[in-house]
Amino acid sequence: MVARLFRLRVALLLSVFRGGFREVSRAVILALLAVLSAALLAWLPLWLAGTAGDRAAIDIILSSVLLALVALVPFFANLGSLEPRQFGAFPASPASIATGLFLSTLLSWPTIWLLIWMASLAALRPEWAGVPLAVLIAGVLTLLLAIALARVSSALVRLAVPARAVSGLRWVGLVLLLTTLPVLIFLVADALRSPRSQAIQDAATVFGWTPFGAPAAGLSYAVHGDVAAAAAHFGVTAAALIVLLLCWHLIVARSLTTVERPAPAGVTRDGLEIFERFPAKPRAVIAARALTYWRRDPRYRIALFAIPVAPVIMMAALWIAGMDLHVLALLPLPVILLLFGWSVHNDVALDSTAIWMHVASGTKGTHDRAGRLAPVMLIGLPLAVIGSSITVTISGDWRLLPAVLGMNIAVLLVASGVSSVFSSFMPYPATRPGDSPFAQPAVQGSGAGLAQTLSMLVALVLALPPVLFAAYAIAYPTFELNVMALVLGVLWGLILLGLGVLIGGKAFDRGAPELIAVTQTFD
């Protein structure tokens, strides 16, 4: 089986050089550019840093980024040509197929590029000449880890993600790319400015204890004669490799005995626009309808355009007052996310002509609450992640990223949970569907000011604990405090979001007829 797969890999390698003159010329040029890029990437730390220690820090960061890309890219752009399910009809055991696919990946263009990069590193690092065994161990671990990451990611996505969800997964990949770009650009700019900066050294220390950067970190310690530290870092990667190999064999065995679940017979998904992307479940259908409203209803679009205005005005006032720019950069995003989560605190009134469908169909209140939050989550969470990365880049200290991210996610989730309660508990008159978004409601004096004030105050008070802890972690930026701020912010936000959906759902179930009566009065 292994020999057959190697022959297939050789055929795939050579297939890029078949065809007309134009196709062959393009393949040759791309191959030469790939070799040149690998050599330049290995030479870049030599150009940036003059000492072995500084070069090692940059090597650790670069190798970590490369291996992280190897793990993530197959999730969002699966280009694998040999996958376990393609060999389900072959008379071979799952272990034989898993071993053959793993070893044959050595003969693939990405692996060849990785080998060229590692060979260039060995040739351009004179300090490595005294530790050939450590160089060999680091190279083998890096190569095997890259193959294991690529194989597990690719097979897992083919096994777990249905075909209709692939496009959504690619959007997630785009969000992650946009999230990491500012921090990567900041690190590269910092390295260009000063390879000995504290940010580069801290990043190398953190990445060195991950499986991605541990081989390069272990090699650096071996160069300095610290055998125990080198062995510890190599052990981190070896342990991760063992876990990945076990997962790989389990995924192959599962893939060979299952098929993708077919779409339900007689159900059409063509022409339904955004509903095509969601399963036929109450919570998902409500989410698709809410997203349709947010895209088409001018009342929601006006709110989206108005939300950034308040932070801009606040920033201008504080900047004129003399606040430091690095502190000022931390403020706009939490305010935007607070307003964004709070914006759906009267969503039932905005949906006054269609709320009867949920009541008549017996839809659970928790499904209604969760479905209506889909636009806030799908827009707010990427905004929180991308905005946190940009905020940290402006502030100039990448160590603040976990605390800033935890604070922003907590504010969004807490505000959304509070809005879920007030939306079903205290609706007030809103602009009717079809009217101008600037028109005044037909009914006045129904407690709009009280509902708005109470919902905003409750959201602010409940968001204080993670915000204060994140502020402390930002003021004293240690890695441990920032990670704790991230964990606290996410957990706190999830708990309050879940409670908000649960309490709001109970209020919706108990007062559904009254909600219909009140919202129809508004119309």
Stockholm file with secondary structure:
# STOCKHOLM 1.0

chainA/1-523         MVARLFRLRVALLLSVFRGGFREVSRAVILALLAVLSAALLAWLPLWLAGTAGDRAAIDIILSSVLLALVALVPFFANLGSLEPRQFGAFPASPASIATGLFLSTLLSWPTIWLLIWMASLAALRPEWAGVPLAVLIAGVLTLLLAIALARVSSALVRLAVPARAVSGLRWVGLVLLLTTLPVLIFLVADALRSPRSQAIQDAATVFGWTPFGAPAAGLSYAVHGDVAAAAAHFGVTAAALIVLLLCWHLIVARSLTTVERPAPAGVTRDGLEIFERFPAKPRAVIAARALTYWRRDPRYRIALFAIPVAPVIMMAALWIAGMDLHVLALLPLPVILLLFGWSVHNDVALDSTAIWMHVASGTKGTHDRAGRLAPVMLIGLPLAVIGSSITVTISGDWRLLPAVLGMNIAVLLVASGVSSVFSSFMPYPATRPGDSPFAQPAVQGSGAGLAQTLSMLVALVLALPPVLFAAYAIAYPTFELNVMALVLGVLWGLILLGLGVLIGGKAFDRGAPELIAVTQTFD
#=GR chainA/1-523 SS CHHHHHHHHHHHHHHTTCSSHHHHHHHHHHHHHHHHHHHHHHHHHHHHCSSHHHHHHHHHHHHHHHHHHHHHHHHHSCCCSSCGGGGTTSSSCHHHHHHHHHHHTTSSHHHHHHHHHHHHHHHHCGGGGGCHHHHHHHHHHHHHHHHHHHHHHHHHHHHHSCGGGHHHHHHHHHHHHHHHHHHHHHHHHHHHHCTTCHHHHHHHHHHHTSTTTHHHHHHHHHHTTCHHHHHHHHHHHHHHHHHHHHHHHHHHHHHHTCCCCCCCTTCCCTTCGGGGGSCSSHHHHHHHHHHHHHHHCHHHHHHHHHTTHHHHHHHHHHHHTTCCHHHHTTSHHHHHHHHHHHTTTTHHHHTTTTHHHHHHTTCCHHHHHHHHTHHHHHHHHHHHHHHHHHHHHHHTCGGGHHHHHHHHHHHHHHHHHHHHHHHHHSCCCCCCTTSCTTSCCSCCCSSHHHHHHHHHHHHHHHHHHHHHHHHHHHHSCCHHHHHHHHHHHHHHHHHHHHHHHHHHHHHHHHTHHHHHHHHHHHC
#=GC SS_cons         CHHHHHHHHHHHHHHTTCSSHHHHHHHHHHHHHHHHHHHHHHHHHHHHCSSHHHHHHHHHHHHHHHHHHHHHHHHHSCCCSSCGGGGTTSSSCHHHHHHHHHHHTTSSHHHHHHHHHHHHHHHHCGGGGGCHHHHHHHHHHHHHHHHHHHHHHHHHHHHHSCGGGHHHHHHHHHHHHHHHHHHHHHHHHHHHHCTTCHHHHHHHHHHHTSTTTHHHHHHHHHHTTCHHHHHHHHHHHHHHHHHHHHHHHHHHHHHHTCCCCCCCTTCCCTTCGGGGGSCSSHHHHHHHHHHHHHHHCHHHHHHHHHTTHHHHHHHHHHHHTTCCHHHHTTSHHHHHHHHHHHTTTTHHHHTTTTHHHHHHTTCCHHHHHHHHTHHHHHHHHHHHHHHHHHHHHHHTCGGGHHHHHHHHHHHHHHHHHHHHHHHHHSCCCCCCTTSCTTSCCSCCCSSHHHHHHHHHHHHHHHHHHHHHHHHHHHHSCCHHHHHHHHHHHHHHHHHHHHHHHHHHHHHHHHTHHHHHHHHHHHC
//
